[in-house]
């Protein structure tokens, strides 16, 4: 742990502490994810701070573990190349960007389907639309993680990663594969509860930021 880059180490600590806080508060009847997760911007529970707070919260231990494993595995390498300041900036931009894309996708769903209804059948009961909008809540560092994966693939495209700890795949192909899978899943009709377009949003904002930094470097105004 002492040899881990500073930002990566602190991101792991903060995310774990937030999840422990979520578990403790849940036992006392409080829902930290409900309060600080990213709500749809037209819902009464939405506030701008959630664009930051949501990326430090997770739904369960599995969600937390896989995201933090990726932060440790790929984020450590990226931070060692970029340094802590630029890496943290990148992480936050990818996370916020993912949240903005999620908001856009939810608005498209609302504008094309939901606005035509006053109430929504959620399977067990029928609730008012205003209440349903507050159920549109996103948590997780996955958007930032997908941004990190993109950066790693661009920095170390020929590096081989063991998928499922067995199959070696070059980083550049892994990134492309994940992007295609997320796009297909997002466009699919299955409601799996995963914000696939938010994952793509993290990659998109990460790519745009990297291109911006490279342009500044090529103009001689920034060392990349």
MARBA-3410 file (N, C-alpha, C, O; in Angstrom, 1 decimal):
224
0.8,-1.2,0.0,0.0,0.0,0.0,0.9,1.3,0.0,0.5,2.2,-0.6 ~ 2.0,1.2,0.7,2.9,2.4,0.8,3.5,2.7,-0.6,3.8,3.9,-0.8 ~ 3.7,1.7,-1.4,4.3,1.9,-2.8,3.2,2.4,-3.8,3.6,2.7,-4.9 ~ 2.0,2.4,-3.4,0.9,2.8,-4.4,0.9,4.3,-4.6,1.1,5.0,-3.6 ~ 0.7,4.7,-5.8,0.7,6.2,-6.1,-0.4,6.9,-5.2,-1.4,6.3,-4.8
-0.1,8.1,-4.9,-0.9,8.8,-3.8,-2.4,8.9,-4.2,-3.2,8.6,-3.3 ~ -2.7,9.4,-5.4,-4.1,9.6,-5.7,-4.8,8.2,-5.8,-6.0,8.1,-5.3 ~ -4.2,7.3,-6.4,-4.8,5.9,-6.5,-5.1,5.4,-5.1,-6.2,4.9,-4.8 ~ -4.2,5.5,-4.2,-4.3,5.0,-2.8,-5.5,5.7,-2.1,-6.3,5.1,-1.5 ~ -5.5,7.0,-2.3,-6.6,7.8,-1.6,-8.0,7.5,-2.2,-9.0,7.6,-1.5
-8.0,7.3,-3.5,-9.3,7.0,-4.2,-9.8,5.6,-3.6,-11.0,5.5,-3.3 ~ -8.9,4.7,-3.4,-9.4,3.4,-2.9,-9.9,3.6,-1.4,-10.9,3.0,-1.1 ~ -9.2,4.3,-0.6,-9.6,4.5,0.7,-10.9,5.3,0.8,-11.8,4.8,1.6 ~ -11.1,6.3,0.1,-12.3,7.1,0.1,-13.5,6.3,-0.3,-14.6,6.3,0.3 ~ -13.4,5.5,-1.4,-14.5,4.7,-1.9,-14.8,3.6,-0.9,-16.0,3.4,-0.7
-13.9,3.0,-0.3,-14.2,2.0,0.7,-14.8,2.6,1.9,-15.8,2.0,2.5 ~ -14.4,3.7,2.4,-15.0,4.4,3.6,-16.4,4.8,3.2,-17.3,4.7,4.1 ~ -16.6,5.3,2.0,-18.0,5.7,1.7,-18.9,4.5,1.6,-20.1,4.6,2.1 ~ -18.4,3.4,1.2,-19.3,2.2,1.2,-19.6,1.7,2.6,-20.7,1.3,2.9 ~ -18.5,1.8,3.4,-18.8,1.4,4.8,-19.8,2.3,5.5,-20.6,1.9,6.3
-19.7,3.6,5.1,-20.7,4.6,5.7,-22.1,4.2,5.2,-23.0,4.4,5.9 ~ -22.2,3.9,3.9,-23.5,3.5,3.4,-24.0,2.3,4.1,-25.2,2.3,4.4 ~ -23.2,1.3,4.4,-23.7,0.1,5.1,-24.1,0.4,6.5,-25.1,-0.1,7.0 ~ -23.3,1.2,7.2,-23.7,1.6,8.6,-24.9,2.4,8.7,-25.8,2.1,9.5 ~ -25.1,3.4,7.8,-26.2,4.2,7.8,-27.5,3.5,7.4,-28.6,3.7,7.9
-27.3,2.5,6.5,-28.5,1.7,6.1,-29.1,0.9,7.3,-30.3,0.8,7.3 ~ -28.3,0.5,8.2,-28.8,-0.2,9.4,-29.5,0.7,10.4,-30.2,0.3,11.2 ~ -29.4,2.0,10.2,-30.1,3.0,11.0,-31.2,3.7,10.2,-31.6,4.8,10.6 ~ -31.6,3.1,9.1,-32.7,3.6,8.3,-32.4,4.8,7.4,-33.3,5.5,6.9 ~ -31.1,5.0,7.1,-30.7,6.1,6.3,-30.0,5.6,5.0,-29.3,4.6,5.0
-30.3,6.2,3.9,-29.9,5.7,2.6,-28.9,6.7,2.0,-29.3,7.7,1.4 ~ -27.6,6.5,2.2,-26.6,7.4,1.7,-26.6,7.5,0.2,-26.4,8.5,-0.4 ~ -26.8,6.3,-0.5,-26.8,6.3,-1.9,-28.0,7.1,-2.5,-28.0,7.7,-3.5 ~ -29.1,7.0,-1.7,-30.3,7.7,-2.1,-30.1,9.3,-2.0,-30.7,10.0,-2.8 ~ -29.4,9.7,-1.0,-29.1,11.1,-0.8,-28.1,11.7,-1.7,-28.2,12.8,-2.2
-27.0,10.9,-2.0,-25.8,11.4,-2.7,-25.6,10.8,-4.0,-24.7,11.2,-4.7 ~ -26.4,9.8,-4.4,-26.3,9.3,-5.7,-26.8,10.3,-6.8,-27.4,11.3,-6.4 ~ -26.5,10.1,-8.0,-26.9,11.0,-9.1,-28.3,10.8,-9.5,-28.6,9.8,-10.2 ~ -29.2,11.7,-9.2,-30.6,11.7,-9.6,-30.7,12.4,-10.9,-29.9,13.2,-11.3 ~ -31.8,12.0,-11.6,-32.2,12.7,-12.8,-32.4,14.1,-12.5,-33.0,14.5,-11.5
-31.9,15.0,-13.4,-31.9,16.5,-13.1,-33.3,17.1,-13.0,-33.5,18.2,-12.5 ~ -34.4,16.4,-13.5,-35.7,16.9,-13.4,-36.4,16.4,-12.1,-37.6,16.7,-11.9 ~ -35.7,15.5,-11.4,-36.3,15.0,-10.1,-36.1,16.0,-9.0,-35.1,16.7,-9.0 ~ -36.9,15.9,-8.0,-36.9,16.8,-6.9,-35.6,16.6,-6.0,-35.2,17.5,-5.3 ~ -35.1,15.4,-6.0,-34.0,15.0,-5.2,-32.6,15.3,-5.8,-31.6,15.1,-5.2
-32.6,15.9,-7.0,-31.4,16.2,-7.7,-30.7,17.4,-7.2,-31.4,18.4,-6.8 ~ -29.4,17.4,-7.1,-28.6,18.6,-6.9,-27.2,18.4,-7.6,-26.8,17.3,-7.8 ~ -26.6,19.6,-7.9,-25.4,19.5,-8.7,-24.2,18.8,-8.1,-23.4,18.1,-8.7 ~ -24.2,18.8,-6.7,-23.1,18.1,-6.0,-23.1,16.6,-6.3,-22.0,16.0,-6.1 ~ -24.2,16.1,-6.7,-24.3,14.6,-6.9,-23.5,14.2,-8.1,-23.1,13.0,-8.2
-23.1,15.1,-9.0,-22.3,14.8,-10.1,-20.9,14.4,-9.7,-20.1,13.8,-10.4 ~ -20.5,14.8,-8.5,-19.3,14.4,-7.9,-19.5,13.3,-6.9,-18.7,12.3,-6.9 ~ -20.4,13.4,-6.0,-20.6,12.4,-4.9,-21.0,11.0,-5.4,-20.6,10.1,-4.8 ~ -21.7,11.0,-6.5,-22.2,9.7,-7.0,-21.0,8.7,-7.3,-21.2,7.5,-7.2 ~ -19.9,9.2,-7.8,-18.8,8.4,-8.2,-18.0,7.8,-7.1,-17.1,7.0,-7.3
-18.3,8.1,-5.9,-17.7,7.5,-4.7,-18.6,6.6,-3.9,-18.2,6.1,-2.8 ~ -19.7,6.3,-4.5,-20.7,5.4,-3.9,-20.9,4.1,-4.7,-20.7,4.2,-6.0 ~ -21.2,3.0,-4.1,-21.4,1.8,-4.8,-22.6,1.0,-4.3,-23.0,1.2,-3.1 ~ -23.2,0.2,-5.1,-24.4,-0.5,-4.8,-24.2,-1.7,-3.9,-25.0,-2.0,-3.0 ~ -23.1,-2.4,-4.0,-22.8,-3.6,-3.2,-21.3,-3.8,-3.2,-20.5,-3.1,-3.9
-20.9,-4.9,-2.5,-19.4,-5.2,-2.4,-18.8,-5.6,-3.7,-17.7,-5.2,-4.0 ~ -19.6,-6.3,-4.6,-19.0,-6.7,-5.9,-18.8,-5.5,-6.8,-17.8,-5.4,-7.4 ~ -19.7,-4.6,-6.7,-19.6,-3.3,-7.5,-18.4,-2.6,-7.1,-17.6,-2.1,-7.9 ~ -18.2,-2.5,-5.8,-17.0,-1.8,-5.2,-15.7,-2.5,-5.6,-14.8,-1.8,-6.0 ~ -15.7,-3.8,-5.4,-14.5,-4.5,-5.6,-14.0,-4.4,-7.1,-12.8,-4.1,-7.3
-14.8,-4.6,-8.0,-14.4,-4.6,-9.4,-13.9,-3.2,-9.9,-13.0,-3.1,-10.6 ~ -14.6,-2.2,-9.4,-14.2,-0.9,-9.7,-12.9,-0.5,-9.1,-12.0,0.1,-9.8 ~ -12.7,-0.8,-7.8,-11.5,-0.5,-7.2,-10.3,-1.4,-7.6,-9.2,-0.9,-7.7 ~ -10.6,-2.6,-8.0,-9.5,-3.4,-8.6,-9.0,-2.8,-9.9,-7.8,-2.8,-10.1 ~ -9.9,-2.3,-10.7,-9.5,-1.6,-12.0,-8.8,-0.3,-11.7,-7.8,0.0,-12.4
-9.2,0.5,-10.7,-8.5,1.7,-10.3,-7.1,1.3,-9.9,-6.1,2.0,-10.3 ~ -6.9,0.3,-9.1,-5.6,-0.1,-8.7,-4.7,-0.6,-9.8,-3.6,-0.2,-10.0 ~ -5.3,-1.5,-10.6,-4.6,-2.2,-11.7,-4.2,-1.2,-12.8,-3.0,-1.2,-13.2 ~ -5.1,-0.4,-13.3,-4.8,0.5,-14.4,-4.5,1.9,-14.0,-3.6,2.6,-14.6 ~ -5.2,2.4,-12.9,-4.9,3.7,-12.4,-3.5,4.0,-11.9,-3.0,5.1,-12.1
-3.0,3.0,-11.3,-1.6,3.1,-10.7,-0.6,3.4,-11.8,0.2,4.3,-11.7 ~ -0.7,2.7,-13.0,0.2,2.9,-14.1,0.0,4.3,-14.7,0.9,4.9,-15.1 ~ -1.3,4.7,-14.9,-1.6,6.0,-15.5,-1.1,7.1,-14.6,-0.5,8.1,-15.1 ~ -1.3,7.0,-13.3,-0.8,8.0,-12.4,0.7,8.2,-12.4,1.2,9.3,-12.3 ~ 1.4,7.0,-12.5,2.9,7.1,-12.5,3.4,7.8,-13.7,4.5,8.4,-13.6
2.7,7.8,-14.8,3.1,8.5,-16.0,2.7,9.9,-15.9,3.5,10.8,-16.3 ~ 1.5,10.2,-15.5,1.0,11.6,-15.6,1.3,12.4,-14.3,1.4,13.6,-14.4 ~ 1.5,11.7,-13.2,1.6,12.5,-11.9,0.2,12.6,-11.3,-0.8,12.5,-12.0 ~ 0.2,12.9,-10.0,-1.0,12.9,-9.2,-2.0,14.0,-9.7,-3.2,13.8,-9.7 ~ -1.5,15.2,-10.0,-2.4,16.3,-10.3,-3.2,16.1,-11.5,-4.4,16.2,-11.6
-2.5,15.7,-12.6,-3.2,15.5,-13.9,-4.1,14.2,-13.8,-5.1,14.2,-14.4 ~ -3.6,13.2,-13.1,-4.4,12.0,-13.0,-5.7,12.2,-12.3,-6.7,11.7,-12.7 ~ -5.6,13.0,-11.2,-6.9,13.3,-10.4,-7.8,14.1,-11.3,-9.0,13.9,-11.3 ~ -7.3,15.1,-12.0,-8.1,15.9,-12.9,-8.8,15.0,-14.0,-10.0,15.2,-14.2 ~ -8.0,14.1,-14.5,-8.6,13.2,-15.5,-9.7,12.3,-14.9,-10.8,12.2,-15.5
-9.4,11.8,-13.8,-10.4,10.9,-13.1,-11.7,11.6,-12.9,-12.8,11.1,-13.1 ~ -11.6,12.9,-12.4,-12.8,13.6,-12.0,-13.6,14.0,-13.3,-14.8,14.0,-13.3 ~ -12.8,14.4,-14.3,-13.5,14.8,-15.6,-14.2,13.6,-16.2,-15.4,13.8,-16.7 ~ -13.6,12.5,-16.2,-14.3,11.3,-16.7,-15.5,10.9,-15.9,-16.5,10.6,-16.5 ~ -15.4,11.0,-14.6,-16.6,10.7,-13.7,-17.7,11.7,-13.9,-18.9,11.2,-14.0
-17.4,12.9,-13.9,-18.4,14.0,-14.2,-19.0,13.8,-15.6,-20.2,14.0,-15.8 ~ -18.1,13.6,-16.5,-18.6,13.4,-17.9,-19.5,12.3,-18.1,-20.5,12.3,-18.8 ~ -19.2,11.2,-17.4,-20.1,10.0,-17.4,-21.4,10.3,-16.8,-22.5,9.9,-17.3 ~ -21.4,11.1,-15.7,-22.7,11.5,-15.1,-23.5,12.4,-16.0,-24.8,12.3,-16.1 ~ -22.9,13.3,-16.8,-23.6,14.1,-17.7,-24.2,13.3,-18.8,-25.4,13.6,-19.3
-23.5,12.3,-19.3,-24.0,11.5,-20.4,-25.2,10.7,-19.9,-26.2,10.5,-20.6 ~ -25.1,10.2,-18.6,-26.2,9.5,-18.0,-27.5,10.4,-17.9,-28.6,9.9,-18.2 ~ -27.3,11.6,-17.5,-28.4,12.6,-17.5,-29.0,12.8,-18.8,-30.2,12.9,-19.0 ~ -28.2,12.9,-19.9,-28.7,13.1,-21.2,-29.5,11.9,-21.7,-30.6,12.0,-22.2 ~ -29.0,10.7,-21.4,-29.7,9.4,-21.8,-31.1,9.4,-21.0,-32.1,9.0,-21.6
-31.1,9.7,-19.8,-32.3,9.7,-19.0,-33.3,10.7,-19.5,-34.5,10.5,-19.5 ~ -32.8,11.9,-19.9,-33.7,12.9,-20.5,-34.3,12.5,-21.8,-35.5,12.7,-22.0 ~ -33.5,11.8,-22.6,-34.1,11.3,-23.9,-35.2,10.3,-23.6,-36.2,10.3,-24.3 ~ -35.0,9.4,-22.6,-36.0,8.4,-22.2,-37.2,9.2,-21.7,-38.4,8.8,-22.0 ~ -37.0,10.2,-20.9,-38.2,11.0,-20.4,-38.9,11.7,-21.5,-40.1,11.6,-21.6
-38.2,12.3,-22.4,-38.8,13.1,-23.5,-39.6,12.3,-24.5,-40.6,12.7,-25.0 ~ -39.0,11.1,-24.7,-39.7,10.2,-25.7,-40.7,9.2,-25.2,-41.6,8.8,-26.0 ~ -40.7,8.9,-23.9,-41.6,8.0,-23.4,-42.3,8.5,-22.1,-43.5,8.5,-22.1 ~ -41.5,8.8,-21.1,-42.1,9.0,-19.7,-43.0,10.2,-19.6,-44.0,10.2,-18.9 ~ -42.7,11.3,-20.4,-43.5,12.5,-20.2,-45.0,12.3,-20.6,-45.9,13.1,-20.3
-45.3,11.2,-21.3,-46.6,10.9,-21.7,-47.5,10.2,-20.6,-48.7,10.0,-20.8 ~ -46.9,10.0,-19.5,-47.6,9.3,-18.4,-47.6,10.1,-17.1,-46.7,10.9,-16.8 ~ -48.7,10.0,-16.4,-48.8,10.6,-15.1,-48.3,9.7,-13.9,-47.9,10.1,-12.9 ~ -48.5,8.4,-14.2,-48.1,7.4,-13.2,-47.3,6.3,-13.9,-47.4,6.1,-15.1 ~ -46.6,5.5,-13.1,-45.7,4.5,-13.6,-45.9,3.2,-12.8,-45.9,3.2,-11.6
-46.1,2.1,-13.5,-46.3,0.8,-12.9,-44.9,0.2,-12.8,-44.2,-0.1,-13.8 ~ -44.4,0.0,-11.5,-43.1,-0.5,-11.3,-43.1,-2.0,-10.9,-42.1,-2.6,-10.4 ~ -44.2,-2.7,-11.2,-44.3,-4.1,-11.0,-45.1,-4.4,-9.7,-46.0,-5.3,-9.7 ~ -44.7,-3.8,-8.6,-45.4,-4.1,-7.3,-46.5,-3.1,-7.0,-47.4,-3.4,-6.2 ~ -46.4,-1.9,-7.6,-47.4,-0.9,-7.3,-47.3,0.2,-8.4,-46.4,0.1,-9.3
-48.2,1.1,-8.4,-48.2,2.2,-9.4,-47.9,3.5,-8.6,-48.5,3.8,-7.6 ~ -46.9,4.2,-9.1,-46.5,5.4,-8.3,-46.6,6.6,-9.3,-46.5,6.5,-10.5 ~ -46.7,7.8,-8.7,-46.7,9.1,-9.5,-45.4,9.3,-10.2,-44.4,8.8,-9.8 ~ -45.5,9.9,-11.3,-44.3,10.2,-12.1,-43.2,10.9,-11.3,-42.0,10.6,-11.5 ~ -43.6,11.9,-10.5,-42.6,12.6,-9.7,-41.8,11.7,-8.8,-40.7,11.9,-8.5
-42.5,10.7,-8.2,-41.8,9.8,-7.4,-40.9,8.8,-8.2,-39.8,8.5,-7.7 ~ -41.4,8.4,-9.4,-40.6,7.6,-10.2,-39.3,8.2,-10.7,-38.2,7.6,-10.7 ~ -39.4,9.5,-11.0,-38.2,10.2,-11.4,-37.1,10.2,-10.3,-35.9,10.2,-10.6 ~ -37.5,10.2,-9.1,-36.5,10.2,-8.0,-35.9,8.8,-7.8,-34.8,8.6,-7.2 ~ -36.5,7.8,-8.5,-35.9,6.4,-8.4,-34.8,6.3,-9.5,-34.0,5.3,-9.4
-34.7,7.2,-10.4,-33.7,7.2,-11.4,-32.4,7.7,-10.8,-32.1,8.9,-10.9 ~ -31.6,6.8,-10.2,-30.5,7.2,-9.4,-29.3,6.3,-9.8,-29.4,5.1,-9.9 ~ -28.1,7.0,-10.0,-26.9,6.3,-10.4,-25.8,6.4,-9.4,-25.6,7.5,-8.9 ~ -25.1,5.3,-9.1,-24.0,5.3,-8.3,-22.8,4.5,-8.9,-23.1,3.6,-9.7 ~ -21.6,4.8,-8.5,-20.5,4.0,-8.9,-19.4,4.8,-9.6,-19.6,5.9,-10.2
-18.2,4.3,-9.5,-17.0,4.9,-10.2,-16.7,4.4,-11.6,-15.7,4.7,-12.2 ~ -17.7,3.6,-12.1,-17.4,2.9,-13.4,-17.1,3.9,-14.5,-16.3,3.6,-15.4 ~ -17.8,5.0,-14.6,-17.5,6.0,-15.6,-16.0,6.4,-15.6,-15.4,6.5,-16.6 ~ -15.5,6.8,-14.4,-14.1,7.2,-14.3,-13.2,6.0,-14.6,-12.2,6.2,-15.2 ~ -13.6,4.8,-14.2,-12.8,3.6,-14.4,-12.7,3.3,-15.9,-11.6,3.0,-16.4
-13.8,3.5,-16.7,-13.7,3.3,-18.1,-12.8,4.3,-18.7,-12.1,4.1,-19.7 ~ -12.8,5.5,-18.2,-11.9,6.5,-18.7,-10.4,6.2,-18.4,-9.6,6.4,-19.2 ~ -10.2,5.6,-17.2,-8.8,5.1,-16.9,-8.4,4.0,-17.8,-7.3,4.0,-18.3 ~ -9.3,3.1,-18.1,-9.0,2.0,-19.0,-8.6,2.5,-20.4,-7.7,2.0,-21.1 ~ -9.4,3.5,-20.9,-9.0,4.2,-22.2,-7.6,4.7,-22.1,-6.8,4.5,-23.1
-7.3,5.5,-21.1,-6.0,6.1,-21.0,-4.9,5.0,-21.0,-3.9,5.2,-21.6 ~ -5.1,4.0,-20.2,-4.1,2.9,-20.2,-3.9,2.3,-21.5,-2.8,2.0,-22.0 ~ -5.0,2.1,-22.3,-4.9,1.5,-23.6,-4.2,2.4,-24.6,-3.5,1.9,-25.5 ~ -4.4,3.7,-24.4,-3.7,4.6,-25.3,-2.2,4.8,-24.9,-1.4,5.0,-25.8 ~ -1.9,4.6,-23.7,-0.5,4.7,-23.2,0.3,3.5,-23.5,1.5,3.5,-23.9
-0.3,2.3,-23.2,0.3,1.0,-23.3,-0.5,0.1,-24.2,-0.9,-0.9,-23.8 ~ -0.6,0.5,-25.5,-1.5,-0.3,-26.4,-1.1,-1.7,-26.6,-1.9,-2.6,-26.8 ~ 0.2,-2.0,-26.5,0.7,-3.4,-26.7,0.8,-4.2,-25.5,1.1,-5.4,-25.6 ~ 0.5,-3.6,-24.3,0.6,-4.4,-23.1,-0.5,-5.5,-23.1,-1.6,-5.3,-23.6 ~ -0.1,-6.6,-22.6,-1.1,-7.8,-22.6,-1.7,-7.9,-21.2,-1.1,-7.9,-20.2
-3.1,-8.0,-21.2,-3.8,-8.1,-20.0,-4.5,-9.4,-20.0,-5.1,-9.9,-21.0 ~ -4.5,-10.1,-18.9,-5.1,-11.4,-18.8,-6.6,-11.3,-18.5,-7.0,-11.0,-17.3 ~ -7.4,-11.5,-19.5,-8.9,-11.4,-19.3,-9.3,-12.7,-18.6,-9.0,-13.8,-19.0 ~ -10.0,-12.5,-17.5,-10.4,-13.6,-16.6,-9.2,-14.4,-16.1,-9.3,-15.6,-15.7 ~ -8.1,-13.6,-16.0,-6.8,-14.2,-15.5,-6.3,-15.4,-16.3,-5.4,-16.1,-15.9
-6.8,-15.5,-17.6,-6.4,-16.6,-18.4,-6.0,-16.2,-19.8,-4.9,-16.5,-20.3 ~ -6.9,-15.4,-20.5,-6.7,-15.1,-21.9,-6.0,-13.8,-22.1,-6.5,-12.7,-21.6 ~ -4.7,-13.8,-22.6,-4.0,-12.6,-22.8,-4.5,-11.8,-24.0,-4.6,-12.3,-25.1 ~ -4.8,-10.5,-23.8,-5.4,-9.6,-24.8,-4.6,-8.3,-24.7,-4.4,-7.8,-23.7 ~ -4.2,-7.8,-25.9,-3.5,-6.5,-25.9,-4.5,-5.4,-25.4,-5.7,-5.4,-25.7
-3.9,-4.4,-24.7,-4.7,-3.4,-24.1,-5.6,-2.6,-25.1,-6.7,-2.3,-24.8 ~ -5.0,-2.3,-26.3,-5.8,-1.6,-27.3,-7.0,-2.3,-27.7,-8.0,-1.7,-28.0 ~ -6.9,-3.6,-27.9,-8.0,-4.4,-28.3,-9.0,-4.6,-27.1,-10.3,-4.7,-27.4 ~ -8.5,-4.6,-25.9,-9.4,-4.7,-24.8,-10.3,-3.5,-24.7,-11.5,-3.6,-24.4 ~ -9.7,-2.3,-24.9,-10.5,-1.1,-24.8,-11.5,-1.0,-25.9,-12.7,-0.6,-25.6
-11.1,-1.4,-27.1,-12.1,-1.4,-28.2,-13.2,-2.3,-27.9,-14.4,-2.0,-28.2 ~ -12.9,-3.5,-27.4,-13.9,-4.5,-27.2,-14.9,-4.1,-26.1,-16.1,-4.3,-26.3 ~ -14.3,-3.5,-25.0,-15.2,-3.0,-24.0,-16.2,-1.9,-24.5,-17.3,-1.9,-24.2 ~ -15.6,-1.0,-25.3,-16.4,0.1,-25.9,-17.6,-0.5,-26.7,-18.7,0.0,-26.7 ~ -17.3,-1.5,-27.6,-18.3,-2.1,-28.4,-19.3,-2.8,-27.6,-20.5,-2.7,-27.9
-18.9,-3.5,-26.6,-19.8,-4.3,-25.7,-20.8,-3.3,-25.0,-22.0,-3.6,-24.9 ~ -20.2,-2.2,-24.5,-21.0,-1.2,-23.8,-22.0,-0.5,-24.7,-23.2,-0.3,-24.3 ~ -21.6,-0.3,-25.9,-22.5,0.4,-26.9,-23.7,-0.6,-27.3,-24.8,-0.2,-27.3 ~ -23.3,-1.9,-27.5,-24.3,-2.9,-27.8,-25.3,-3.1,-26.7,-26.5,-3.2,-26.9 ~ -24.8,-3.1,-25.4,-25.6,-3.3,-24.3,-26.5,-2.1,-24.0,-27.7,-2.2,-23.7
-26.0,-0.9,-24.3,-26.7,0.3,-24.1,-27.9,0.4,-25.1,-29.0,0.9,-24.8 ~ -27.6,0.0,-26.3,-28.6,0.0,-27.4,-29.6,-1.2,-27.3,-30.7,-1.1,-27.9 ~ -29.3,-2.2,-26.5,-30.1,-3.3,-26.4,-31.4,-3.0,-25.5,-31.4,-1.9,-24.9 ~ -32.3,-3.9,-25.5,-33.6,-3.7,-24.9,-33.6,-4.2,-23.4,-34.6,-3.9,-22.7 ~ -32.6,-4.9,-23.0,-32.6,-5.5,-21.6,-32.3,-4.4,-20.6,-31.4,-3.6,-20.7
-33.1,-4.4,-19.6,-33.0,-3.5,-18.5,-32.2,-4.2,-17.3,-32.8,-4.7,-16.4 ~ -30.9,-4.1,-17.4,-30.0,-4.8,-16.5,-29.6,-3.9,-15.3,-28.9,-4.4,-14.4 ~ -30.1,-2.7,-15.3,-29.7,-1.8,-14.2,-28.3,-1.2,-14.3,-27.8,-0.6,-13.3 ~ -27.6,-1.4,-15.4,-26.3,-0.9,-15.5,-26.3,0.3,-16.5,-26.9,0.3,-17.5 ~ -25.5,1.4,-16.1,-25.5,2.6,-16.9,-24.5,2.5,-18.0,-23.4,3.1,-17.9
-24.8,1.7,-19.0,-23.8,1.5,-20.1,-23.4,2.7,-20.8,-22.2,2.9,-21.1 ~ -24.3,3.6,-21.1,-23.9,4.9,-21.8,-23.0,5.8,-20.9,-22.2,6.6,-21.4 ~ -23.2,5.7,-19.6,-22.3,6.4,-18.7,-20.9,5.9,-18.8,-19.9,6.7,-18.7 ~ -20.7,4.6,-18.9,-19.4,4.0,-19.1,-18.8,4.6,-20.4,-17.6,5.0,-20.4 ~ -19.5,4.6,-21.4,-19.1,5.2,-22.7,-18.8,6.7,-22.5,-17.8,7.2,-23.1
-19.6,7.3,-21.7,-19.4,8.8,-21.5,-18.0,9.0,-20.8,-17.3,10.0,-21.1 ~ -17.6,8.1,-19.9,-16.3,8.3,-19.2,-15.2,8.1,-20.3,-14.2,8.9,-20.2 ~ -15.4,7.2,-21.2,-14.4,7.0,-22.3,-14.3,8.3,-23.2,-13.3,8.7,-23.6 ~ -15.5,8.8,-23.5,-15.6,9.9,-24.5,-14.9,11.1,-23.9,-14.1,11.8,-24.5 ~ -15.3,11.5,-22.6,-14.7,12.6,-22.0,-13.2,12.4,-21.7,-12.4,13.4,-21.9
-12.8,11.2,-21.4,-11.4,10.9,-21.3,-10.6,11.2,-22.5,-9.5,11.8,-22.5 ~ -11.2,10.7,-23.7,-10.5,10.8,-25.0,-10.4,12.3,-25.3,-9.4,12.8,-25.8 ~ -11.5,13.1,-25.1,-11.4,14.5,-25.4,-10.4,15.2,-24.6,-9.7,16.1,-25.1 ~ -10.3,14.9,-23.3,-9.3,15.5,-22.5,-7.9,15.2,-22.9,-7.0,16.1,-22.9 ~ -7.6,13.9,-23.2,-6.3,13.5,-23.7,-6.0,14.3,-25.0,-4.8,14.7,-25.2
-6.9,14.4,-25.9,-6.7,15.1,-27.2,-6.4,16.6,-26.9,-5.5,17.2,-27.6 ~ -7.1,17.1,-25.9,-6.9,18.5,-25.6,-5.5,18.7,-25.0,-4.8,19.7,-25.4 ~ -5.0,17.8,-24.1,-3.7,17.9,-23.6,-2.6,17.7,-24.7,-1.6,18.4,-24.7 ~ -2.8,16.8,-25.6,-1.9,16.6,-26.7,-1.8,17.8,-27.6,-0.7,18.2,-28.0 ~ -2.9,18.5,-27.8,-2.9,19.7,-28.7,-2.1,20.8,-28.0,-1.3,21.5,-28.6
-2.3,20.9,-26.7,-1.5,22.0,-25.9,0.0,21.6,-25.9,0.8,22.5,-26.0 ~ 0.3,20.3,-25.8,1.7,19.9,-25.9,2.3,20.3,-27.2,3.4,20.8,-27.3 ~ 1.5,19.9,-28.3,2.0,20.2,-29.7,2.2,21.7,-30.0,3.0,22.1,-30.8 ~ 1.4,22.5,-29.3,1.5,24.0,-29.4,2.6,24.5,-28.6,2.9,25.8,-28.6 ~ 3.3,23.7,-27.8,4.4,24.1,-27.0,4.0,24.8,-25.7,4.8,25.4,-25.0
2.7,24.7,-25.3,2.3,25.4,-24.1,2.1,24.4,-22.9,1.7,24.9,-21.8 ~ 2.3,23.1,-23.1,2.1,22.2,-22.0,3.0,21.0,-22.3,3.1,20.5,-23.4 ~ 3.6,20.5,-21.2,4.4,19.3,-21.3,3.5,18.1,-21.0,2.9,18.0,-20.0 ~ 3.5,17.2,-22.0,2.7,16.0,-21.8,3.5,14.8,-21.5,3.0,13.6,-21.4
END
